[in-house]
């Protein structure tokens, strides 16, 4: 694989001055914490806005996005550098094919990530998906099985298409709260995380990638509640990086799982001990008992007469 080219982060200059200031402050805060490189993994089902979100964060059209074009079959890493800070964002193909989790896509993603450290996982879905089902749970389970439960300590849920009018007369905040609760429950069940361990550990962030997104007086893209969403997303990412958990190193052991031969070697002493005390010793005792109980053969008795 060719080495990744890191380019100057020119796209950050495309943001409104207010957004630029906030983002540079956040990057400066990370550098103060000795975080000079940040690698973000973007995952989720197809068509939920993963590539558009990557473009929005970078401030450039680095990923091709089309309503009539299928996603690329392989992960793509985009690297940008600014003032000694390097940002890597890895866009991935959708994890569902034909109504099932695409194991082949997962294997391709894992191989691509070999020897890389995941600092943050963005699990992307749509705010306007009004219900969750077992497939969502299977997707979360597949991510967990691939990278371990600890990946969610470095994870956040990103809900796209946030500029919507909620159904059934609900307020925006109520709808967002219910949708967040539903998807966090899926994450908890799919990742097999205890409810008490899940409280507040996986933040949920709203995103609106559309060019028609509303703006405030500072020309920043805002959510229906008035929050400038790009700096809010970057702030949440920075908070996750600073939460005290460790990044996930994707090494060969993580990809291939424990070596079954090594696991078998660990069991050998126990198997031998079991065989000796419960099989060999028992057989020896049976033989001794048989010898003790055995009567003298008839020919021995005749000779004695």
C-alpha positions in Angstrom: 0.0 0.0 0.0 1.4 3.4 -0.9 2.1 5.8 1.9 -0.6 8.3 2.7 0.0 11.8 1.4 -0.7 14.5 4.1 -1.7 17.8 2.6 -2.0 21.2 4.1 -5.4 21.7 5.6 -6.5 24.4 3.2 -10.2 23.6 3.6 -10.3 25.1 7.1 -10.0 28.5 5.5 -13.3 27.9 3.7 -15.2 28.0 7.0 -16.6 31.3 8.3 -14.2 33.2 10.6 -16.2 32.3 13.7 -16.0 28.6 12.8 -12.3 28.8 12.0 -11.5 30.5 15.3 -13.4 27.8 17.3 -11.8 24.9 15.4 -8.3 26.3 15.8 -8.9 26.8 19.5 -9.9 23.1 19.8 -6.9 21.9 17.8 -4.7 24.0 20.0 -6.3 22.5 23.1 -5.5 19.0 21.8 -1.9 19.9 21.1 -1.6 21.2 24.7 -2.6 17.7 25.7 0.2 16.3 23.5 -2.2 15.1 20.8 -0.6 16.0 17.5 -2.2 13.4 15.4 -5.9 12.4 15.4 -7.3 9.5 13.4 -11.1 9.3 13.0 -12.8 6.2 11.8 -16.2 6.8 10.2 -18.6 3.7 10.0 -22.3 2.9 9.5 -24.7 1.7 7.0 -24.7 2.9 3.4 -26.5 6.1 2.4 -26.5 7.6 5.9 -24.1 10.5 5.1 -20.7 9.2 6.1 -18.8 10.7 3.1 -20.7 14.0 3.2 -19.8 14.3 6.9 -16.1 13.8 6.0 -16.3 16.5 3.4 -18.0 18.9 5.9 -15.3 18.3 8.6 -12.4 18.8 6.1 -14.1 21.7 4.4 -13.3 20.2 1.0 -15.0 17.8 -1.4 -12.5 15.0 -0.8 -15.1 12.2 -1.1 -17.4 11.8 -4.1 -21.0 12.0 -3.1 -24.0 11.3 -5.3 -27.5 10.2 -4.7 -27.2 7.9 -7.8 -23.7 6.6 -7.1 -23.0 3.6 -4.9 -20.3 3.9 -2.2 -16.7 2.9 -2.9 -15.9 -0.7 -2.1 -12.8 0.2 0.0 -11.9 2.5 2.8 -10.3 5.9 2.0 -8.1 7.9 4.4 -7.9 11.7 4.0 -5.0 13.4 5.8 -4.7 17.1 6.4 -2.1 19.0 8.4 -2.4 22.5 10.1 0.1 24.2 12.4 1.8 20.9 13.4 -1.5 19.0 13.9 -2.4 16.1 11.5 -6.0 15.0 11.1 -6.7 11.6 9.4 -10.3 10.7 8.6 -11.1 7.2 7.3 -14.3 6.9 5.3 -15.6 3.3 5.0 -18.1 1.4 2.8 -21.5 0.7 4.2 -21.7 -2.3 6.4 -25.0 -3.7 5.1 -25.5 -5.6 1.8 -28.8 -7.2 0.8 -30.3 -6.7 4.3 -27.4 -8.4 6.1 -24.1 -7.3 7.7 -21.5 -7.4 5.0 -18.7 -9.5 6.5 -16.5 -9.0 3.4 -16.6 -5.2 3.8 -15.7 -5.6 7.5 -12.7 -7.7 6.6 -11.5 -5.2 4.0 -11.9 -2.4 6.6 -9.9 -4.3 9.3 -7.1 -5.1 6.8 -6.9 -1.4 5.8 -6.6 -0.4 9.4 -3.8 -2.8 10.3 -1.2 -1.1 12.5 -3.2 2.1 12.7 -4.6 3.5 16.0 -8.3 4.6 16.0 -8.6 7.7 18.2 -12.3 8.3 17.6 -15.1 6.3 16.0 -17.9 8.2 14.4 -20.9 5.8 14.1 -23.2 7.6 11.6 -26.9 7.2 11.1 -29.8 9.4 10.1 -31.9 11.5 12.5 -34.9 11.1 10.2 -34.8 7.2 10.4 -37.8 6.9 12.6 -37.2 3.5 14.0 -34.4 1.0 14.8 -34.5 -2.7 14.2 -32.4 -5.8 14.7 -30.2 -5.0 11.7 -29.0 -1.9 13.5 -28.1 -4.1 16.5 -26.2 -6.5 14.2 -24.2 -3.7 12.7 -23.1 -2.5 16.2 -22.3 -6.1 17.2 -20.2 -6.5 14.1 -18.2 -3.3 14.9 -17.8 -4.5 18.5 -16.7 -8.0 17.5 -14.2 -6.5 15.1 -12.6 -3.9 17.3 -13.6 -4.8 20.9 -16.0 -3.3 23.3 -13.5 -0.5 24.2 -14.1 1.1 20.8 -17.3 2.6 22.2 -15.3 4.5 24.9 -13.8 6.3 21.9 -17.1 6.5 20.0 -19.8 9.0 19.3 -23.0 8.7 17.4 -23.5 11.2 14.5 -27.1 11.7 13.3 -27.3 13.4 9.9 -30.2 15.1 8.1 -30.8 17.1 11.2 -32.7 19.9 9.5 -36.1 18.3 9.7 -39.6 18.9 10.9 -40.4 16.3 13.5 -43.6 14.2 13.0 -46.6 14.0 15.2 -46.3 17.5 16.4 -43.2 16.8 18.5 -40.7 19.5 19.3 -37.3 19.2 17.8 -35.7 18.6 21.2 -38.2 15.9 22.1 -37.7 14.1 18.7 -33.9 14.3 19.1 -34.1 12.9 22.6 -36.3 10.0 21.6 -34.1 9.1 18.6 -31.0 9.4 20.7 -32.4 7.1 23.3 -33.4 4.5 20.7 -30.1 4.4 19.0 -28.1 4.4 22.2 -30.1 1.4 23.4 -29.1 -0.4 20.1 -25.5 0.5 20.8 -25.7 -0.8 24.4 -27.4 -4.1 23.4 -25.3 -4.7 20.3 -22.0 -3.9 22.1 -23.2 -5.9 25.2 -22.5 -2.9 27.5 -24.2 -2.7 30.9 -26.7 0.0 31.2 -24.9 1.6 34.2 -21.7 1.7 32.2 -23.3 3.3 29.2 -24.6 6.4 31.0 -23.3 9.5 29.2 -20.3 7.6 27.8 -21.4 7.8 24.1 -22.4 11.3 23.1 -24.8 11.9 20.2 -24.2 14.8 17.8 -26.4 16.3 15.1 -25.1 17.1 11.6 -26.7 18.8 8.5 -24.5 18.4 5.5 -26.9 19.9 3.0 -26.0 23.2 1.2 -29.4 24.4 2.2 -28.6 24.2 5.9 -29.7 27.3 7.8 -27.0 29.8 8.9 -26.6 32.3 11.8 -25.5 35.9 11.6 -21.9 34.7 11.5 -22.6 32.6 8.4 -22.1 29.4 10.3 -24.2 26.4 9.5 -26.7 25.8 12.4 -29.1 23.2 13.6 -32.8 23.9 14.2 -31.9 24.7 17.9 -29.4 27.4 16.7 -26.2 25.4 17.5 -23.3 25.8 14.9 -22.9 22.1 14.2 -19.4 21.9 12.7 -17.5 23.4 15.7 -19.9 21.5 18.0 -19.0 18.2 16.3 -15.3 19.0 16.5 -15.6 19.9 20.2 -17.3 16.6 21.0 -14.6 14.7 19.1 -12.0 16.6 21.2 -13.9 15.7 24.4 -13.9 12.0 23.5 -10.1 12.2 22.9 -9.7 13.7 26.3 -11.9 11.3 28.3 -9.0 9.3 29.6 -9.6 6.2 27.5 -7.0 4.8 25.1 -7.1 4.7 21.4 -7.6 1.3 19.7 -4.5 -0.1 18.0 -5.6 -2.4 15.2 -2.9 -5.1 15.2 -2.7 -8.5 13.8 -4.1 -10.1 17.0 -7.1 -7.8 16.9 -7.8 -8.6 13.3 -7.3 -12.4 13.4 -8.4 -13.0 17.0 -6.5 -15.2 19.5 -4.5 -18.0 18.0 -6.5 -21.2 18.6 -3.2 -23.2 18.9 -1.9 -20.9 21.6 -5.2 -21.2 23.4 -5.0 -25.0 23.2 -1.4 -25.0 24.6 -2.7 -23.2 27.7 -5.2 -26.0 28.3 -2.8 -28.9 27.9 -1.6 -29.0 31.6 -5.2 -29.0 32.8 -6.2 -31.7 30.3 -3.2 -33.9 31.4 -4.0 -33.4 35.0 -7.6 -34.3 34.4 -6.6 -37.4 32.5 -4.2 -38.5 35.3 -6.5 -38.0 38.3 -9.8 -39.0 36.7 -8.9 -41.5 34.0 -5.4 -43.1 34.6 -5.7 -43.3 38.4 -9.2 -44.8 38.1 -8.1 -47.4 35.6 -5.1 -48.3 37.9 -7.5 -48.8 40.8 -9.8 -51.0 38.7 -6.9 -53.2 37.7 -5.7 -53.6 41.3 -9.3 -54.5 42.4 -9.6 -57.0 39.6 -6.3 -58.6 40.6 -7.3 -58.8 44.3 -10.6 -60.4 43.5 -9.4 -62.8 40.9 -9.7 -66.5 42.0 -6.9 -69.0 41.3 -7.1 -70.8 38.0 -8.2 -74.4 37.9 -4.9 -75.7 36.6 -3.1 -74.2 39.7 -5.5 -76.0 42.0 -4.9 -79.4 40.2 -1.1 -79.0 40.4 -1.5 -78.3 44.1 -3.4 -81.6 44.6 
